Every structure is written in structure tokens, then in C-alpha cells.
Amino acid sequence: MNGINRNMMKILLGLLLAMMLVVMSACGADNAVNQNNQQTANSEQAATDEPTPAEETTTVYPLTIKDDTGTEITFEKQPTKVITLVPSETETIYAIGSGEQVVGVDQWSDYPEEAASKPKVGDMTTNIEAVVALNPDLVLASSSLNTDAITKLRELKIAVYATDPLTYDAVIAKIENLGHIMNKQSEAKAVADHMRDVKQQVSDAVKDVEKKKVYLEFSPGWTVGSGTFLDELLSLAGGNNISAGSSGWYEVNAEEVVTQNPALIIYPDLKEEPNPIVVGIESRPGWDVIDAVKNKQMFAVTENPLVRVGPRLADGLLELAKVIHPDLVK
């Protein structure tokens, strides 16, 4: 990531995720269920007026659709100037064939390659003035990571479609909804169908297998629990997430990991040598007795497809399955 020390970025991300965890913990497990139900309802909302995206390949405007914040947005015509505030939305808008409409992206949007040359509108903090100057008719945001920016942009009467998918299927629904908004329904359907096919392929391959105990450290000192898309991906891939006893994203409990004794440890390839996650694992007292460490069952996976809630989440799922059950998933 250009211009910012990566380790510092990881720490900042961890702190932000910790704040998100406080909110999730206050609401309890029902919060995740309610959000998933809301996302399902949002997907259905996009199909309430005829013609429906499932039946037609051309969007009829004006189109009114509800996002994951419960906000209804009406589009009088197909958006022609789109800004994305997080990399997952950048990847999604390009995947459905609307890259030419993108006029601005966040600093971390590096895929596809052409997205990196777009004007930048901030990093974890959105530059509101830069967004306004580009005069967008649609801003795509994360409802959990871009909260302040969403509020400010809506006060300025700028259309913001914000999502926070917590499951693989919710990511698919988001992609199809964006296809409806951008009049790219056929393209979005192709992306969604591919994701469904990968999920089915993995599910069929591991359906009868005994799940392996897995520990995932997605950032130095941070793991992921229940109610998250990463926890679901581990389960879909035939793993048993040892951190699922707690919800959300949280700091590693080193003693608990030793007690749980995972058979595999998985972490993202951070493109740093040495990888700070590996350094942390190897330096923690007592971790040398963990089966995954003793048996050298520690595996790096490609970072961005695993942690971005966009089309490449299918690649992340498939790679996890290959690592957890290499004899079954090719």
C-alpha cells in the first residue's frame, strides 16, 4: 500500500475492527442474524417492482432500492459517475463491467490494475471535498467502515449505496443489486453464478469430511470469530474455526489458541519479509506445542481475495478449501 507503513496500517485496521466488535458484542448474536435478514430483505427489495432483475436484463428507471443502512435511494437513470470508498466496491463495479463509469476510488483500491490510476478520494478517512469535486451520481461505501463519510455525503444530497455483507451469499446479493443499479444485470449475473458455482464445488468436495480445527490470524495479533464472513468461509471450506467461541474481530488470546490446539494455522501473505504474523506466531510462549506448529501445518493464502467482500471472495474460498483439504479440493 503506497505511502503508508503497512504494519501501522494493520494496527489501525485492527483498532477499527475492535471498535466494530464493541458494537457487535452489545447487540449479541441476534445482531448478526438481524443484519443477515436485513441483507436478504434488501436483495428482495431490489426485485419488488416489475420488471425484476431475475426476469429482465435491462433495468427500468426510475429505480428505488434499499441499502444495508435501511436507506432508500432512487435512481432516475443509470449512474454515469461512480466513486468507490473501499476496495471491495471497486472490484465489484469493475467486475460487472462498469469500470468506465468510475471517476474516483480510495487509496487502497489496487484491483483491477486500471483502478489504481483513478483519482483518489482518501484512505480510511474519506476526503469529502475530493468526492464533491468529482460530482458523482453514485458513491459505493461500506456501511461499517465509512460511517462518517456516508452521513456527510448524504447531508450533501449525494446518493450513497452502502453495504456490509456478513455472508458469502450476501456478497452475491450485493453484486446482483449493483448490476440492477448500473443496468449491468447480465454481467452481474455471470459474476454471481460463478461465485455460486465455486461455493457448490467446495461444498460438494468437503460435505462428508471431518472438519479440521483451524486458527486464522488475518492481521498481526488479530483473529476472527463468529458472525463474520471469514468464519463462514472457514466452515464452508471444511474447517472448524477455533476462534468461533467469540464474535466479530478481536485480539488473539494466546493461551486459548494453545488450549484449542489447531491442526492448521492460516494467515494472509502480507508480501513482507519476514511476515509479521509468522514472526508473532513463532515468538509466542508455548505455541511450539500446537499441532499446527509442530507439524509445520502453517499456510499463507493470498490476502486480498480473502478479506474483500467482492467477486474474488470465491477465489479466497477456493484457496482456503485447497489448504484445509488438499486431497479433496483441486
C-alpha positions in Angstrom: 0.0 0.0 0.0 1.5 3.3 -1.2 2.7 5.9 1.2 1.8 4.3 4.5 3.8 1.9 6.6 2.0 -1.4 6.2 2.4 -2.5 9.8 1.0 0.7 11.1 -2.0 0.2 8.7 -2.6 -3.2 10.1 -2.6 -1.8 13.6 -5.0 0.9 12.6 -7.3 -1.7 10.9 -7.1 -3.8 14.0 -8.2 -1.0 16.2 -11.1 -0.1 13.9 -12.2 -3.7 13.8 -12.0 -3.8 17.6 -14.4 -0.8 17.8 -16.8 -2.7 15.4 -16.6 -5.6 17.8 -17.8 -3.5 20.7 -20.9 -2.6 18.8 -21.5 -6.3 17.7 -21.0 -7.5 21.3 -23.5 -5.0 22.7 -26.1 -6.4 20.3 -25.3 -10.0 20.8 -25.6 -12.8 18.3 -29.0 -11.7 17.2 -27.4 -8.6 15.7 -25.6 -10.7 13.1 -28.8 -12.6 12.4 -30.7 -9.4 12.0 -28.2 -7.9 9.7 -28.2 -11.0 7.5 -32.0 -10.9 7.4 -31.8 -7.2 6.5 -29.4 -8.0 3.7 -31.8 -10.7 2.4 -34.7 -8.2 2.6 -32.6 -5.6 0.7 -31.9 -8.1 -2.0 -35.6 -8.9 -2.3 -36.4 -5.1 -2.2 -34.5 -4.7 -5.5 -36.9 -7.1 -7.1 -40.2 -5.8 -5.8 -41.1 -3.7 -8.9 -41.5 -5.1 -12.3 -39.5 -5.9 -14.3 -37.4 -7.8 -11.8 -33.7 -8.4 -12.2 -34.3 -12.1 -12.3 -36.6 -11.8 -15.3 -35.2 -8.9 -17.3 -31.7 -8.0 -18.4 -32.4 -4.2 -18.8 -33.1 -2.0 -15.8 -36.2 0.2 -15.9 -35.7 3.6 -14.3 -36.6 5.3 -12.1 -35.3 2.6 -9.8 -35.7 2.7 -6.0 -33.6 0.3 -3.9 -32.8 0.0 -0.2 -29.3 -0.5 1.0 -27.9 -2.1 4.2 -28.5 1.0 6.3 -32.2 0.8 5.5 -32.0 3.9 3.3 -33.9 4.0 0.1 -32.2 5.5 -2.9 -33.9 6.4 -6.2 -32.1 6.5 -9.5 -33.8 8.4 -12.2 -31.3 7.0 -14.8 -28.2 4.8 -15.0 -25.4 6.3 -12.9 -22.6 7.6 -15.1 -20.1 8.9 -12.5 -19.3 6.4 -9.7 -17.0 6.8 -6.7 -15.9 3.8 -4.5 -14.8 4.3 -0.9 -13.4 0.8 -0.3 -11.6 -1.8 -2.5 -14.3 -4.4 -2.4 -16.7 -2.0 -4.1 -14.1 -1.0 -6.7 -13.6 -4.7 -7.6 -17.3 -5.2 -7.8 -18.1 -2.3 -10.0 -15.3 -3.3 -12.4 -16.4 -7.0 -12.4 -19.9 -6.1 -13.6 -18.5 -4.1 -16.5 -18.9 -0.6 -15.1 -15.3 0.4 -14.8 -15.6 3.2 -17.3 -18.1 4.9 -15.0 -15.7 5.0 -12.1 -14.3 8.5 -11.5 -12.7 8.1 -8.1 -11.5 5.4 -5.7 -10.0 5.1 -2.3 -6.2 4.8 -1.9 -6.3 1.0 -1.3 -8.1 0.2 -4.5 -5.5 -1.7 -6.5 -7.5 -4.2 -8.4 -8.1 -4.4 -11.2 -4.9 -2.7 -12.3 -6.6 0.2 -14.1 -8.4 1.2 -10.9 -5.0 2.3 -9.4 -4.8 5.2 -11.9 -8.2 6.7 -10.9 -8.3 9.9 -8.8 -8.0 9.2 -5.1 -10.6 10.4 -2.6 -8.9 9.4 0.7 -7.9 6.2 2.6 -9.7 5.1 5.7 -10.8 8.7 6.0 -12.7 9.9 3.0 -11.8 13.3 1.6 -15.3 14.8 1.3 -14.2 17.8 -0.7 -12.5 15.5 -3.3 -15.7 13.5 -3.6 -17.8 16.5 -4.1 -15.4 18.0 -6.7 -15.9 14.8 -8.9 -19.7 15.4 -8.8 -20.7 11.7 -8.6 -24.2 10.4 -9.1 -23.4 7.3 -7.0 -21.0 6.6 -4.2 -20.4 3.0 -3.1 -19.4 2.6 0.5 -19.1 0.2 3.4 -21.8 0.9 6.0 -19.4 -0.2 8.8 -16.1 1.3 7.7 -17.4 4.6 6.0 -20.0 5.7 8.6 -18.9 9.3 8.9 -18.4 9.8 5.2 -21.9 8.3 4.5 -23.5 10.7 6.8 -21.7 13.8 5.4 -22.3 12.8 1.8 -26.0 12.2 2.3 -26.3 15.6 4.0 -24.9 17.0 0.8 -27.6 15.1 -1.2 -25.2 12.7 -2.8 -26.5 9.2 -3.4 -24.7 6.7 -1.4 -25.3 2.9 -1.6 -23.8 1.3 1.5 -23.5 -2.4 2.2 -21.9 -4.6 4.9 -22.3 -8.2 3.8 -21.6 -10.7 6.6 -22.0 -13.9 4.5 -20.9 -15.2 1.1 -24.5 -15.2 -0.2 -24.9 -11.6 1.0 -21.9 -10.6 -1.2 -23.6 -12.3 -4.1 -26.8 -10.4 -3.4 -24.9 -7.1 -3.3 -23.3 -7.8 -6.7 -26.7 -8.5 -8.3 -28.2 -5.4 -6.7 -25.3 -3.3 -8.1 -25.9 -4.9 -11.5 -29.5 -3.8 -11.3 -28.5 -0.2 -10.3 -25.9 0.1 -13.1 -28.0 -1.6 -15.8 -25.5 -4.4 -15.9 -27.8 -7.3 -14.9 -26.4 -9.9 -17.3 -22.8 -9.2 -16.3 -23.6 -9.2 -12.6 -25.5 -12.5 -13.0 -22.4 -14.1 -14.6 -20.3 -13.0 -11.7 -22.8 -14.2 -9.2 -23.3 -17.5 -10.9 -19.5 -18.1 -10.8 -19.5 -17.4 -7.1 -22.4 -19.9 -6.6 -20.6 -22.5 -8.7 -17.4 -22.2 -6.6 -19.4 -22.5 -3.4 -21.1 -25.6 -4.7 -17.9 -27.1 -5.9 -16.3 -26.6 -2.5 -19.4 -27.8 -0.6 -19.6 -30.9 -2.6 -16.0 -31.7 -2.1 -16.0 -31.4 1.7 -19.6 -32.4 2.5 -18.6 -35.8 4.1 -15.3 -34.9 5.6 -14.4 -34.4 9.2 -13.7 -30.7 9.8 -10.2 -29.8 10.7 -9.5 -27.4 13.6 -8.2 -24.2 12.1 -6.8 -21.0 13.5 -6.9 -17.9 11.3 -4.8 -14.8 12.0 -5.8 -12.2 9.5 -3.6 -9.4 10.8 -0.8 -9.4 13.3 -2.3 -10.3 16.7 -5.9 -10.4 15.4 -8.3 -13.3 14.7 -11.9 -13.6 13.6 -14.9 -15.2 15.4 -18.5 -16.0 14.7 -20.9 -13.7 12.8 -18.3 -12.8 10.1 -17.8 -13.8 6.5 -14.3 -15.2 7.3 -15.8 -17.5 9.9 -18.3 -18.7 7.3 -15.6 -19.2 4.7 -13.6 -21.4 7.0 -16.7 -23.5 7.7 -17.6 -23.8 4.0 -14.1 -24.8 3.3 -14.3 -27.8 5.7 -12.7 -26.1 8.7 -13.7 -25.6 12.3 -12.7 -22.1 13.4 -11.3 -22.4 16.9 -12.0 -18.7 17.4 -15.7 -19.0 16.8 -16.5 -19.0 20.5 -16.4 -15.2 20.4 -18.0 -13.0 17.9 -16.5 -10.5 15.5 -12.9 -9.4 15.1 -10.7 -9.5 18.2 -7.2 -9.7 19.6 -5.7 -13.1 19.9 -6.0 -14.9 23.2 -2.7 -16.8 23.0 -3.4 -19.2 25.8 -6.8 -20.1 24.3 -5.2 -21.0 21.0 -2.8 -23.3 22.8 -5.7 -25.0 24.6 -7.7 -25.4 21.4 -4.6 -26.9 19.6 -5.5 -26.3 16.0 -4.3 -28.7 13.3 -3.8 -25.9 10.9 -2.8 -22.2 11.1 -3.7 -20.0 8.2 -2.7 -16.4 7.6 -2.5 -13.9 4.7 0.6 -13.4 2.6 1.4 -9.8 3.5 4.2 -9.5 1.0 6.6 -8.6 3.8 9.7 -10.5 4.7 9.6 -11.7 7.3 5.8 -11.8 7.5 4.9 -10.1 10.9 2.1 -12.6 11.5 4.6 -15.5 11.3 7.1 -13.6 13.5 4.4 -13.2 16.1 3.3 -16.8 16.0 6.9 -18.1 16.3 7.6 -15.8 19.3 4.6 -16.6 21.4 5.5 -18.6 24.5 4.1 -22.1 24.4 2.9 -22.1 20.8 5.6 -24.6 19.9 3.4 -27.3 21.3 0.5 -26.6 19.0 0.0 -29.4 16.5 -0.1 -26.9 13.5 3.3 -25.5 14.6 4.9 -28.9 15.5 3.8 -30.5 12.2 4.6 -27.4 10.1 1.0 -27.0 9.0 1.1 -23.2 8.7 -0.1 -21.8 5.4 -0.1 -18.4 3.8 -3.0 -17.6 1.5 -3.5 -14.7 -0.9 -4.6 -11.7 1.2 -7.0 -9.5 -0.8 -9.4 -12.2 -2.3 -9.8 -13.5 1.3 -10.6 -10.2 3.0 -12.5 -8.2 0.4 -16.3 -8.7 0.2 -16.4 -8.7 -3.6 -16.3 -11.1 -6.5 -12.8 -12.5 -5.6 -14.2 -13.9 -2.4 -14.8 -17.0 -4.5 -11.1 -17.3 -5.0 -10.5 -16.9 -1.3 -12.9 -19.6 -0.5 -11.4 -22.0 -3.0 -7.9 -21.3 -1.8 -8.9 -21.9 1.8 -10.5 -25.2 0.8 -7.4 -26.3 -1.0 -5.3 -25.6 2.0 -7.6 -27.3 4.5 -8.4 -30.3 2.4 -5.8 -30.5 -0.4 -6.7 -34.1 -1.1 -10.3 -33.3 -1.9 -10.2 -29.8 -3.5 -8.1 -29.4 -6.6 
